[in-house]
Amino acid sequence: RHYYKLQTMTSTTTTTANKQVILYTFPPIPAGYNISPFGLKVESFLRLHQIPHDVVYTSKFGPKGKIPYIELLTTNNNNKQGNVTTELIPDSNVILDRLEQEFDCSATTTTSLTNEQQAVSHLITRMLDEHTAQIGFYYRYVVDITNFMEQCDIANRFFHADTSQMGALVAPLFAKGIGKGFGKKARARGLSAHDNEELWKFGNQDLKALSQLLGDKPYFMGGTMATRTDCVVFGHLAQLWYLPLDFPQKQFMREQCPNLVEFLERFRNNYWPDWDEKCQRRPNQNMLERMEKAQQKT
């Protein structure tokens, strides 16, 4: 197996020394790092809890047709061989549930969540995953797909179009396919029954609700350190704020929800001090493998 090993995060605890996580997520883009709020959610959680992990950048989808996904490696230290078992786990929320089971995540929170806080966290996650994000996807993949491809340098960052003839052919097909695919999803969800201005209003209402929940607190659950909820919110709102696109929600955040912008900057400074470095171009392992196979056939 070939993969680009960006970095290894080390744990501050000894109880997780026999476990390792490999995160499979999309290649980095300029300014916004990851086009997937779900990938950013998971990687933020790993960083928050200092869970040992490596990052593999790929456009290959995993089990259940989802990305990100993780590979959980567990070493059995009870025998001389140190056998390693591996498991692929897809879906960001399933991943976070499993990480909480496998690793000690309590050390980085100041207080345990109350039942009410757990309920609020669940509602925030579902709203962002199933509504706010979908409106954002509709904007960038259907309304503004050409600008999205150009500003995020998708052809080169995802498909190596500047160095690969195969990539140069695949990139425009990707743009056409993802626009058509998300157009169908928008119709299936009933979103496209509304005009654009109504959709932007719906998205802004989500942001206003988040802003009111956050208030003047540094993080959503009120502590001085972030929790899983903040990883979820950061993953989603970073898409609207940091991607080099003119999302309608970006202006609304700037004018009506300055505390959300402050939250994004606070979270990024505390848990992503290497953000600019992470946004640098990295190879797409899936494309490298496809290019290698194509060369072997010639």
N, C-alpha and C positions, 0 to 999 in steps of 0.2 A: 504494500500500500504506500502510495506517495501522498504526502500532504505538506503544506507550508506551515511550519511550526513558528507561529508569531512570538509566543511567549509562554512561559509556565508561571502561573500564579501559585505561590506557596501558602500553605495554611498555617495559622498561628496555633492550631491545636494538634495534639498527637493522636487523637482518636480517629482521624480521617487519613492517616498516613498510608493506608493500604487501598485507598480509592483514588481514582483519577478520572477527570471528565474531559472529553473532547467535544467541543462545540462546533457544529457544522452550520455555517451561516453565509449570507451573501458577501461577495467581495466589497471592500470599502469604496465609497464614492467621495468626491470632494465636499468638504464643509459639513455634510450631514452624516458621514461615516457609513450608516447602514440604511438601506431603503426599507427594511423590515422592522416595524415597531416591535414585533414579537421577538426577533433576534436581539434587538437592543434591550428589550425587557430581560431576557435570559442572561445576557452578558453582564448587565448591570447588577443582577442578583448575585452572580458569581463573584463579581468584584466586591460588592457590599459585604459578603460573608467570607471573602478571602478563600474561596473554595479552589483547590488546585485544578487548573484547567489549561488546555491548549485550544487554539482557535484554528479551524480549517476553513478557508474561504472557498466556496463552491457554489455553483448554480444548479447542482444536482439535488433534486428533492428526495426526501427520505421516506420512511414508512408512512402510510396513510396519505402519501402525496404531499407531505408538509415539510416546510423549512422555517425555522431552525429545527434541528434535532440534535440530540447528544448521544455520545457513546460513553457508557459508564463501564469503566474497567475496575474490577475488584481483584486484588491479589490475595490469595490464601497463604498467609504466613505460617500456617500450622504444619507445613511440610517443607522439605528441603528444596523441592523444585520450585515452590512459589508459583503455583498455577494461577493463571489469570483468566477470569471469566468476563465476557463482554456482553453488553445489552444495548440495543438501539432504542431510544425513547423519543418519540415525536410529540409535537404540540406544546407550545410554550407554557400553558397552564398546567398540563400534566407533568412537564419537566420540572416546574417549580415545586409542585407537590412532592415529586420524587426526591428532589434535592433536599427539601426540608426533612424528609424521612431518613435520608442517607447521611446527612451532615448535621453537625451541631450549629444551628443558625441562631441560637438564642443570645450568644455573647455580644452581638452587635446591635442589640435593641436595648433601650433603657427600661421599658416596661412591657409586660405582656398585654396583648390586645384584649379588650373586653368583648363580650358578645356583640354589643352594639358596633364596636369598631370593626369586628370581623364581618358583620353584615354590611357595613358601609364599604369596606374594602371589596367585598364580593360585587356589590352593585357598581362601584367605580370600574372594576375590571370588565364586567359585562357591557357596560355602556361604551367604554372605549373600544373594546374588541369588536363588538357587533354593530355599533352605530357610528361613533365619531370617526373611527378608522375607515369605515366603508365609504363615508362621504369624502374623506381625504383621498382614498384610492380612486374614487370616481373622478375627482378633479384631475389628478395627475395622469391617470391612465386613459381616460376618455376625453376630457375637455382639453387637456394640455399635454398630450402624449409626446408631441414633437419637441416641445421645450424641455420636458422631463428627460428625454433621451439625450438631448444636447447638453443641458446644464449639469446633469449628473454623469456625463461621459460614459453612458451605459455601453456603447459599442466597444470602447476600448477597455473599460474597467471590468466588464463582464465577459466579453467575447474576444478580446485581444485583436480587434479588427484592424489595428494599425500594424500588426505584425503577422496576421494570419488571414489567408484568403478564405478559409472556412469561416472564421469569425466575421469577416466582412459580409459574407453571405447570410449568416445566421442572424445578425443584429437587426436588420430591417424586418425579418420574419418575426422576430421576438416582439418588436414594437407593434406590428399589425395584430399578432395573436393575442397579446396581453390587453390591447385596447378592445378587441372584439370580445374577449373572455370576460372582462370586467363590465362591459356593456350588458352582457347577458346576465351577469350576477346582479347588476343594478336593477334590471327589469324584474328578475326573480324576487328580489327583496322589496320591490315596490318603490324603490327610490326614484327611478326614472319617470314615475308618474308625476313627479313634482318638477317644476321648473328650477333652474339653477339657483335663483335667488332664494327660493324656499329652502333648498338643500343647505345653502350656506347659513341661512338663519337657524336651521336645525342644529348644525354643527356648532354655531356660536352659542346656542343655548346650553349645549353640553359644557362648553368652556366656561360659561358664566356660572354654572352650577359648581364646577370644580373650584373656580375662584372663590365662591362664597364658602365652600367647605374648607378651603385652605386658610382663608382669612389672613391674619398676620403671623401664623405659625410658620416655623421653618420647614416642617414636613407635615404630611397629611394626618398622621396619627398623633401629632402633638409633641413628640419627643425631640431631643436634640440630634438624634441620629435617624437615618432613613430606615424604612421597613420595606417589605415586599410591595406594598401599595405604591410607594414612591418610585420603585423600579418600573412598575406598570405605567404610571403616569408619565415618567420621564421618557420611556420607550415610545409612547404615542405622541406626546407633545413635541418631542425633539424633531419628529417628522415634519411638523407644521412650521417649526421655528427655524431649524438649522438647514433643512434642505434648500438649495438655491432656487426656489420656485416662489411665485407670488400667490401663495394660497390666500383665499379671502379671509381665512381664520387668522392668518398672521397679522393683518392690520387690526383685527378685532382684539387680539391678545395685546398688541402694543397699546391700543387706545383704551380698552375697557378692562383688561385683566393684567395689569402690570405685575401683580404678585405672582402670577404664573410664570412670567418671564424671569422674575427674580428667583423663583424656585428652580427653573431650568438651569440658570447660571450657577446657583448654589450647589445643586446636585452634580453638575458637570465638573465644577472646580474641585469638589470633595472626592468624587469617585472616578472621574475621568481626567486626571491631570495631564494625561498623554493624548488627549483628544485629537489635536492637530497631527500628531505622529500617526495615530490610528487611521486618519483619513487619507494617508498616503497610499498610492497604488500598490496592490498586492496581487499575485497571480491567482487566477481562478483554476483550482485543481481539476475541476471537471473538464475545462477546455484544454488544459495541458495534456490530460490523458487522452482526450479525443484527437488532439493534434498528433500525439505520439503514435496512436494506432493508425491514423491516416498515413503517416510517413512510413510506417512499417509495411503498408500495403503497396507502396510505390517502389 
